[in-house]
């Protein structure tokens, strides 16, 4: 990919540091939610979860547009090396400083971190619906996304580790475990493999967020301490979100 071996600027370095901090902050929030959901209800946990989900959605929009841009470039230039956006190249150069002798390492780290930012957002939906009894469609779709992106995350771990450990090319499903020689065939396979994986994952996230919006009343009520609520409201019509009751309160 063009630019992967270029000298990193201060902006490249700062971008890589901030991007890493973004991922760390999101997974710290995941830990806070996971611990908090096993203790007494705290209304502020709802706000943490909403922020986590919102930032995860923003992160995936940015992540997915990178794959859309790569796919679009391939359509116009199918025999050229795989392409990255200018900001993607900037992050890659920043991460590549960890080992300048491995030109593709920065790109692998970038996509690894991007995937785990996306995964944190999906985990946030699972966590925000944890206290609601019954079958929530948002929780069902988010769990599906967590499984899918968890497997995809393992793929990126393997790709990154193989390059970091000195493999001549990244090893993983998207490179057919290193069996495809570098060139148009490898670029085509990898670009479209990751585009499809992210397209499916993004669709699952969108469906989960849509159902979370429809079920938001029951979800928000589950973060209200029991002493601040009266009797549980009766189910309203055939709205499934209103028939659900908060669960797990002390």
C-alpha positions as CSV (number, residue, x, y, z in Angstrom):
1,X,0.0,0.0,0.0
2,X,1.3,3.5,-0.8
3,X,2.7,5.5,2.0
4,X,3.2,2.6,4.5
5,X,7.0,3.0,4.5
6,X,7.0,6.8,4.6
7,X,8.5,8.8,7.5
8,X,6.0,9.6,10.1
9,X,5.3,13.2,11.0
10,X,4.2,14.6,14.4
11,X,0.6,14.6,13.2
12,X,0.9,10.9,12.3
13,X,2.3,10.0,15.7
14,X,-0.4,12.1,17.5
15,X,-3.1,10.5,15.5
16,X,-2.0,7.0,16.3
17,X,-1.7,7.9,20.1
18,X,-5.2,9.4,20.1
19,X,-6.7,6.5,18.2
20,X,-5.2,4.0,20.6
21,X,-6.5,6.2,23.5
22,X,-10.0,6.1,22.0
23,X,-10.0,2.3,22.0
24,X,-8.6,2.0,25.5
25,X,-11.2,4.5,26.8
26,X,-14.0,2.5,25.2
27,X,-12.9,-0.8,26.6
28,X,-12.5,0.8,30.0
29,X,-16.1,1.9,29.8
30,X,-17.0,-1.7,28.9
31,X,-15.4,-2.9,32.1
32,X,-17.1,-0.2,34.1
33,X,-20.5,-1.3,32.7
34,X,-19.8,-5.0,33.2
35,X,-18.9,-4.4,36.8
36,X,-21.7,-1.9,37.4
37,X,-24.4,-4.2,36.0
38,X,-23.6,-6.7,38.7
39,X,-24.1,-4.2,41.5
40,X,-26.9,-1.8,42.7
41,X,-28.5,0.3,40.0
42,X,-26.7,3.5,39.2
43,X,-28.5,5.9,36.8
44,X,-25.1,7.3,35.5
45,X,-24.3,3.8,34.0
46,X,-27.1,4.4,31.5
47,X,-25.3,7.6,30.3
48,X,-22.0,5.7,30.1
49,X,-23.6,3.0,28.0
50,X,-25.3,5.5,25.6
51,X,-22.0,7.3,25.1
52,X,-20.2,4.1,24.5
53,X,-22.7,3.0,21.9
54,X,-22.8,6.4,20.2
55,X,-19.0,6.6,20.0
56,X,-18.9,3.0,18.7
57,X,-21.3,3.9,15.9
58,X,-19.2,6.9,15.0
59,X,-16.1,4.8,15.0
60,X,-17.7,2.2,12.7
61,X,-18.9,4.8,10.3
62,X,-15.3,5.9,9.9
63,X,-14.0,2.4,9.8
64,X,-16.5,1.2,7.2
65,X,-16.0,4.2,4.9
66,X,-12.3,3.2,4.7
67,X,-13.4,-0.2,3.4
68,X,-15.9,1.4,1.0
69,X,-13.2,3.7,-0.3
70,X,-10.9,0.7,-0.8
71,X,-13.5,-1.2,-2.7
72,X,-14.4,1.8,-4.8
73,X,-10.7,2.3,-5.7
74,X,-10.4,-1.3,-6.6
75,X,-13.3,-1.1,-9.0
76,X,-11.6,1.8,-10.8
77,X,-8.0,0.3,-10.5
78,X,-8.3,-3.5,-10.1
79,X,-4.7,-4.2,-10.9
80,X,-3.2,-1.6,-8.7
81,X,-1.9,-2.2,-5.1
82,X,-4.6,-1.9,-2.4
83,X,-5.3,1.7,-1.5
84,X,-5.9,3.6,1.7
85,X,-7.4,7.0,2.3
86,X,-4.9,9.8,3.3
87,X,-6.1,9.7,6.9
88,X,-5.8,5.9,7.0
89,X,-2.2,6.2,5.7
90,X,-1.5,8.8,8.3
91,X,-2.6,6.5,11.1
92,X,-0.6,3.7,9.6
93,X,2.6,5.7,9.5
94,X,2.1,6.6,13.1
95,X,1.6,3.0,14.2
96,X,4.4,1.8,11.8
97,X,7.0,3.6,14.0
98,X,6.7,0.6,16.4
99,X,8.9,-1.3,14.0
100,X,9.9,0.6,10.8
101,X,11.5,-2.6,9.4
102,X,8.0,-4.1,8.8
103,X,6.2,-1.7,6.3
104,X,2.7,-3.3,6.7
105,X,2.7,-3.4,10.5
106,X,1.1,0.0,10.9
107,X,-1.7,-0.8,8.6
108,X,-2.4,-4.1,10.4
109,X,-2.5,-2.3,13.8
110,X,-4.8,0.4,12.5
111,X,-7.4,-2.1,11.3
112,X,-7.0,-4.2,14.5
113,X,-7.8,-1.2,16.7
114,X,-10.6,-0.1,14.4
115,X,-12.2,-3.5,14.7
116,X,-12.0,-3.4,18.5
117,X,-13.6,0.0,18.7
118,X,-16.5,-1.4,16.7
119,X,-16.7,-4.4,18.9
120,X,-16.8,-2.2,22.0
121,X,-19.9,-0.4,20.7
122,X,-21.7,-3.7,20.1
123,X,-20.8,-4.9,23.6
124,X,-22.2,-1.6,24.9
125,X,-25.6,-2.5,23.5
126,X,-25.4,-5.9,25.2
127,X,-24.5,-4.2,28.5
128,X,-27.2,-1.5,28.3
129,X,-29.9,-4.1,27.9
130,X,-28.5,-6.4,30.6
131,X,-31.0,-5.4,33.3
132,X,-34.2,-5.8,31.2
133,X,-36.0,-9.1,31.5
134,X,-37.4,-10.8,28.5
135,X,-36.2,-11.1,24.9
136,X,-35.0,-7.8,23.5
137,X,-34.4,-7.7,19.8
138,X,-31.6,-5.2,20.3
139,X,-29.8,-7.6,22.6
140,X,-30.3,-10.5,20.2
141,X,-28.8,-8.6,17.3
142,X,-26.0,-7.1,19.4
143,X,-25.0,-10.5,20.6
144,X,-24.9,-11.7,17.0
145,X,-22.7,-8.8,16.2
146,X,-20.4,-9.5,19.2
147,X,-19.8,-13.1,18.0
148,X,-19.2,-12.1,14.4
149,X,-16.9,-9.2,15.2
150,X,-15.2,-11.2,17.9
151,X,-14.2,-13.8,15.3
152,X,-13.2,-11.0,12.9
153,X,-11.2,-9.5,15.7
154,X,-9.3,-12.7,16.1
155,X,-8.6,-12.6,12.4
156,X,-7.0,-9.1,12.8
157,X,-5.0,-10.3,15.8
158,X,-3.6,-13.2,13.8
159,X,-2.8,-10.9,10.8
160,X,-1.1,-8.3,13.1
161,X,0.8,-10.9,15.1
162,X,2.1,-12.7,12.0
163,X,3.6,-9.5,10.6
164,X,5.0,-8.4,14.0
165,X,6.7,-11.8,14.3
166,X,8.4,-11.5,10.9
167,X,6.2,-13.3,8.4
168,X,6.9,-12.2,4.8
169,X,3.1,-11.4,4.5
170,X,0.2,-11.3,6.8
171,X,-1.3,-14.7,7.6
172,X,-5.1,-15.1,8.1
173,X,-8.3,-15.9,6.4
174,X,-8.2,-12.8,4.3
175,X,-4.8,-13.8,2.9
176,X,-5.6,-17.5,2.6
177,X,-3.1,-18.1,5.3
178,X,-0.3,-16.5,3.3
179,X,-0.7,-18.9,0.3
180,X,-1.6,-16.1,-2.1
181,X,1.4,-14.3,-3.6
182,X,1.6,-10.6,-3.3
183,X,0.0,-8.9,-6.2
184,X,-3.5,-8.1,-7.7
185,X,-4.9,-11.5,-6.7
186,X,-4.1,-11.0,-3.0
187,X,-5.2,-7.3,-3.0
188,X,-8.5,-8.2,-4.6
189,X,-9.2,-11.1,-2.2
190,X,-8.3,-9.1,0.9
191,X,-10.1,-5.9,-0.1
192,X,-13.3,-7.6,-0.8
193,X,-13.1,-10.1,2.1
194,X,-12.8,-7.2,4.6
195,X,-15.4,-5.1,2.8
196,X,-18.0,-7.9,3.0
197,X,-17.2,-8.7,6.6
198,X,-17.6,-5.0,7.6
199,X,-20.7,-4.5,5.5
200,X,-22.4,-7.4,7.3
201,X,-21.2,-6.2,10.7
202,X,-22.3,-2.7,10.1
203,X,-25.8,-3.9,9.0
204,X,-26.1,-5.9,12.2
205,X,-25.1,-2.8,14.3
206,X,-27.6,-0.7,12.5
207,X,-30.4,-3.2,13.1
208,X,-29.4,-3.5,16.8
209,X,-29.4,0.3,17.2
210,X,-32.8,0.5,15.5
211,X,-34.4,-2.0,17.9
212,X,-32.6,-0.3,20.8
213,X,-34.3,2.9,19.9
214,X,-37.7,1.2,19.8
215,X,-37.1,-0.5,23.2
216,X,-35.4,2.5,24.8
217,X,-38.2,3.1,27.4
218,X,-37.8,-0.3,29.0
219,X,-34.0,0.0,28.8
220,X,-33.9,3.4,30.4
221,X,-36.4,2.4,33.2
222,X,-34.1,-0.5,34.1
223,X,-31.5,2.0,35.3
224,X,-33.9,3.8,37.7
225,X,-33.3,2.6,41.3
226,X,-36.2,0.6,42.7
227,X,-37.0,3.2,45.5
228,X,-37.6,5.8,42.8
229,X,-40.2,3.8,41.0
230,X,-43.8,2.8,41.8
231,X,-45.6,-0.2,40.6
232,X,-44.5,-1.7,37.3
233,X,-46.6,-0.2,34.5
234,X,-49.1,-2.5,32.7
235,X,-48.2,-3.6,29.2
236,X,-49.4,-1.1,26.7
237,X,-51.0,-2.5,23.6
238,X,-48.8,-4.8,21.6
239,X,-45.7,-2.7,22.0
240,X,-43.1,-5.3,23.1
241,X,-40.8,-2.7,24.5
242,X,-43.4,-1.5,27.0
243,X,-44.2,-5.0,28.2
244,X,-40.7,-5.6,29.3
245,X,-39.7,-5.0,32.9
246,X,-36.4,-4.1,34.4
247,X,-34.5,-7.1,35.9
248,X,-31.7,-7.6,38.3
249,X,-32.4,-4.8,40.7
250,X,-31.3,-5.2,44.3
